């Protein structure tokens, strides 16, 4: 980690810092060795990325106003993205066609359009960086498989034990259960849920511990909860109309299942028997980056207030369709603009994950950029997004023997479950050299970023029940 160096306490964007509070690094009560051991033990089996040699020695701790702003902005933009997709057609197959999506990419669309619509945005996780003017939302993930819930739960548990200050953070596992409670209440269903996952996701005893942790959160709130592999459905559920488990939490990706050559027929049969698996697969269409581009460009039904929120918190984003567009007060031919100002833009495939389908112009060779841009405009399968220069914040790091404060650039991911705040996950690269090697993409799967959790200060405005705050 040759380019990481200690920085003064409080360095970084003021959005990250509360001048009335002490530096979190001064509140650590555990030794670097103890912190490292606790991280490794608590997170074993969660597949959390702690690549080392430098691990986080503290959480990201935001002022309460900044912490709340993440969820407020995310909730508002989520509602706009949902409405933009719904306006594309009268049914989910029609909306998929309008987005240029292939039907085979969404094999579990239930055909129950009203139900799909009701719950398409039930579980959402945006990725946010802090620009010069505050939060800037780069994209959304929608599913029961996105990273963050278990990782944030485990990291929060460590930081509450290693610092003298009691921090506050919404617990994603608890909030997710409460979203299921809302479904049961609104539909008059018994509290019984089947967590449906792929057998390939369970590798050893530590993974089973992680699975049991999820089930225990449901059971603590009065649910009957058990884990099932997709091919055990519908036999494990009981006869149609009287299912032992009327609800399911989908924790597997359909692509992983079909790529192994395994049939989704048992899941279809369960759905036909009345099994409601959440989130429904219509949620995947909301993750299509073209939906974000529609909101960025502006829809006729958007109010002035909604337009201001989009302008402030969404980077300028357009679908790769040739034509004229406005950018920074002037009209441009979109392909010519993107080729001429490579350093100002990012190219993203509309359907992608872990940053693997992302090219950052300033980190891409000119000829590679030209070829990728031309291909994207030919296929019309991507979006162009204005590059946001992310701000830095201080974070204490440790190698297990010593610790120091460095400046890092985090991606923040506030999670929403049934519109409730559900905690905030974070990823960062420890130094400029790592960021350069990642070609400007900060992700765990694609760039090996280190994970952490975002918390805020506890107190009168942050008080919460111990199970929700993850307190000691």
N, C-alpha and C positions, 0 to 999 in steps of 0.2 A: 504494500500500500504506500507507494513511494511519494504520492502527492498529498496525502492527508497530513495536516498539521494542526496543532492546537490553535483555537481561536478564542478571543475574549468572550467571556460570558455575556449573553444577551445579543450577540451578533446575529444578523439576519433580518428578515422582513418583520416589521413591527406587528403584523397580523398574528405572528406566532407568540408574541411576548406580552406578558402582563407585568408592568413595572411595579405593581403593588405586591407582587408575590416573589418569594425567593427563587433562585435558580433550582430546578429539580435535582440537579447533580449534587447540591449541598444537602439534600434530604435523604440520600442513600445511606442506609444503616447496615447493609450487607457488604462484605468484602467482594472484590472482583472475582475471586475464586468461588465464593458462595453464589454470586449472581450467575456465573457461567454454569455451575452445577444445577441450579434450580431451573434455568432455561432448558438445559438438556433433558432433565428428568420430567418436567411438566409437559414438554412439547413432544416427547417421544411418541412416535406413532401418528403424529399429525402431519407429517411430511412438510413441516415448516422449514423454510430456507434460512439457516444460520450458517452461512458458508465459512465465516472466519477469515483470517485470524481475529478480526475485530468484531465483537458482538455488541448489540446495544446494552448499555448499563442502566438505561432508564426508558420510560415511555416518552412519546411526544406528548407534551402537556400544553394545551391551548388555554387562552383566556376563555371564560364561559361564553362571551359574545361570539367569539370565532367558532367555537365548537358548535353552538346552536345554529350559526349561519350556514355551516356545511349542510345540515339537515334541512333547513328552510329552503335554501337554493335548490337542493336535490329534489325536494318534494314538488316544488313549483315546476321545475323543468321536466320531471317525470310526468306530471299531468299534461304538459304540453306535448311531449313525445307520444304519449298514449293517444291523445286526441288527434294528433296528426296522422297516426297510423289508422285509427278507426275511420277517419274521413276518406281514406283511399278506396273504400269499397263497402259493399253491403254485407259481405261475409268474409271469414278469415281466408278461405282459398282465393277470393278476389283480391284481398289485401296483399297476400303473398305474391300474386301475379303482378300487381302494381309495383311492388318493390323489386321485381325481377328475380324473385327467389324460386328455387326449384321445389316442387311438391315433395320430392323424395327426401329433402332435408328436414321435413317436419312430419314424420310418419305417425306421430301420436296426436295430431289434431283430432279432437274427439268427435267433431261434427255437431257438438252442442254449442252453437255460436254464442248464445246468451251467457252460458257458463264460462266459456273461454274469455268473453269480454269482461265478465265480472271480476276475474282473477288474473288477467294477463299481466298486471303490474304488481302482483302481490309480493314478489321478492325482487328487489332491485338494488344494484350496487354501482353507483357511478365512480369514475376515476377522475380526481380533481387535482390540479396543481394550483399553487398560489402565484398569480401573476402580479404585476405592479399594482393593479387595482383591487386585488383580492382573489377569491375563488374563481377558477375557470374550469368548467366541466368538459372533459375531453371525450367521454363516451360512457355508455351504460352497459352493464351486464345484467341479464334477467334470467334466473333459473334457480333450481335448488342445488346446483353444482358449483356455483362460483366460489372462489376462494375468499376467506375472511372470517366466517362465523366461528369455527372451532379454533382457528389460529388466534383470533382476538380474545376469545374466552380464556385460552390458556395463558397468553401473554399478560392479560390483565391480572390473573391470579398471581403471577410471579411478581409484578410490580407492586401489588398491594402488600406483599410480604417483605419486600426489600427496601421500602422507603418509610420514613417516619410520618409523612403526610398521607392522609387518606385521599386518594384521587377518586374521581367519579367517571364512570363510563357506562353507557347502556350495554347490557349483556345481550349479544345477538341470539344466543340459544334460548334465553328466556323470552325475548321479544318475538321470536319466531313461533314459539308455543302459543303466545297470546294472540297472534294472528290466526292460528288454527282455532283457538277458542272463539274468536269472532265468527269464523265460518260455521262452527257448530251451533252457535247461538242464532245466527241469521237463518240457517237452514233447518233448524230443529233436529240436529243429528246427535247421536250419542258420542261421548268423548272416547273415541277409539281410532288409532292411526297406525297404518302400516308404513314403516320407513322402507322404501324400495331402493335397493342399491345393487350394484354389479358385484358378483363374486370376485372379480379381478381387483376390486378396491380393498379387499381384506387380505393382507399379506402375513401378518403375524399376530401374536398376543397383544402387542401394543396397539395395533389397528383395531382389534376387537374392543379394547378399553375405550378407544375413541368412539366407536359405535355405541357402546353402552352408555357413555356420557350423554349422547344425544337422546337416547331412549329414556334415561333417567330424568331429563328435564321435562319430558312429557308426563312421565309417571308422577312426578312431584306435584303436577297441576291436576291430577285426577284422571289422566288418560290411561287407557289400556294401550300399550305401545309395544310393537315387536318389529324385528327386521326380517325382510323377505327379499329373496332374489327375484328378478322379473319372471323367470321361467317357472316359479312356484305359484304364480297367479294364473287363473283365478281360484284354483282349488283351495288355497289356504284361506280364502275370504268367506266361504260359505255360499249358499244358494242366492241367486238373483233376488233382489227386493228385500233381503234380510241379511245383509252382509255383516260379518263380525267386525270388519274394519271398513267403514264407509269412506274414509279419507286416507289418502296416501301422500307422503312426502317423497318426491322423486329426487334421489341423490345420484342418479346415473345419467350420463349423456347418451342419447340414442345413437350417436355416431360411434361411440366406443363399442356399443352392443352389436350394431350391424357390421362394423368392420371386422369383428371376430366371426362373422358368418352366423350369428345366432338370431333366431327369429323373435320379433316383437309380437307375434300372434297372441301369446298368453296375456300380454298387457292390453291388447285390443279387446280380447274376450272379457277381461276384468272391467274395462271401461263400459262395454256394452251391458254388463251385469249391474251397472250403477256405481261403480267405483270412481270416486272423484280424486284424481291424482293432481297434486298441486306442487309447484305452479304448472298450469297447463302449457302445452307446447306453443300456444299463440304468443307466449312471453318472448320466444325467440325472435319473433318478427320485430318486437320493440327494440331489440338489441341491434338490429340492422342499422348501420351508420347512416344510411340514406334518410332514416327517420329524423336523426339529429340535424341533418342538412336541411330538411324541410322546415324545421323550427328556426334554424339560423337564418334561412332566406326570408322567412315570414309567411304566415298563412292569413288569408282574408279574415278569418274569424278571430284572430288574435287581437286583444285589446292593446291600448297604448302602454298600459302597465306591464302586460306580458311581453310586449315588444322590447321594453326597456330592460326587463330581466334577461331576456335572451341576448340582447346586445351586450350587456354588461358581463354575463357569466358564461356565454358560449363563445368559443373562438369562431370566427368567420369560417363557415363550412359549406361546400357546394358539391353536388353530385357531378361525376366526370361525364358530362354531356356537353358536346361542343355548342358554343353560343356566346352571346354577350352577357356580361354580368357586371354589377357594380362592386368595386373594391376601393376602399379609402377615398370615396367621393368622386371617383372617375369610372367611366365605362371601359371595359376591356373584353377582348376575346379570351375566354377562359383558358383554352389550351396555350395560347401565346403567353399569357400572364404567368402561368405556372412554370413554363419552360424558361422564361426570361428572369424570373425572380425565385429561382430554386431555393435559395437560403431562407425564404420567408414562408415556406409551405411544407406540409407533411402529407404524404399520400397513404391512404388506408383503404384496404379492401372492405367492402360493405359488410361482409360476413367474415369474422376472424376472431382470434382469441390469443391471449398472452403476448400481444404485440408482434406476433410472427409475420403478420401481413402488413407491416408498417414500414415505410421508408421516410426518414427525416431528411429533407432536402440538403441541409447544410452538412450532413454527415454522409452524403451519397455522392459518388463520382458523377460528373456531369453527363457522361455518356450513359451510365447506368440509369440515371434519373430520366434522361430523355426517352430511353427505351421503355421504362416502366410507365411513364406518363402516357406515351403514345398507345401502349397496350391497354391502359385503363380507359382512355377515351374511346378506343375502338370497342371494347367490351361493355362500357358503361356500367361497370360493376364495382366502382370504388367512389371514394369521396376525397376531395382536397380540403385540408384544414389549415388555417393560418397557424404558424408556429407560435407557441407561447413560451416565452423565456421564464422558466420556473424559478421561484425565489428559494433562498436557502434559509435554514434555521439551525441552531446549535443542538447537538445531541451528544451525550456522554457515551463513549465507546470503551470497551475493555477487551483485553486479550486473555483474561483470566488471572493475570498477575498485577497489572496496572490499569489505570484508566485516565482518559483525558477527553476534553470536549472538542469536537470537530464540527465543521459546517457541512451539512448534507442537504440534498435536494429531494424531498419526499413526494411521492404520489399518495394522496389521501383518498380513502374509499369509504365514505359513510354509507351504511346499509339501512335499507328501509324494508320492513315487513308489515304488510297491510297498512302502509302509510305511517307506521310507528318508527321512531328512531331506534336503530338496532346496533349501535356501536360503530366504531370506525377503525378499519384496518389501514395499514400503511406499508409501503415498500420504498426502499431507497438504495442507492449505490454509494459506497462509502467514500469515494474520492473521484476527482476529475478524470483520472486515468481509467477507472472502471466505467464511467459514463461515456467516455470516448470509445472504449472498446465495445460498448453495447450499441454504438451508432445512434445514441440519443434516446433509446427506448428503455424505460425503467420498468421491468417486469420480472417476476420470479421465474416462470417457465422459459421465457425467451432470453433473459439477460442475467439470471442468477442473482437478482436483487435480494437484499436482506429484508426480513419482515419485522414489523413492530405493530403496536396498537396506539391509537390516539385517545388520550384521556383529557379531562379538564380538572379544575380545582373543585373539591367538595366544599360544601358550606350551605348556607341558607337557600341559594338558588340551585345548588347541585345535590341537595339531599335526596336520597332515594332508599328504597328498601334494600337490605343487604344483598338479596339474590339478584336484584337488577344492577346494583352498582358494582358487584363483584368484590365487595369489601371483605376485609379480614373478619 
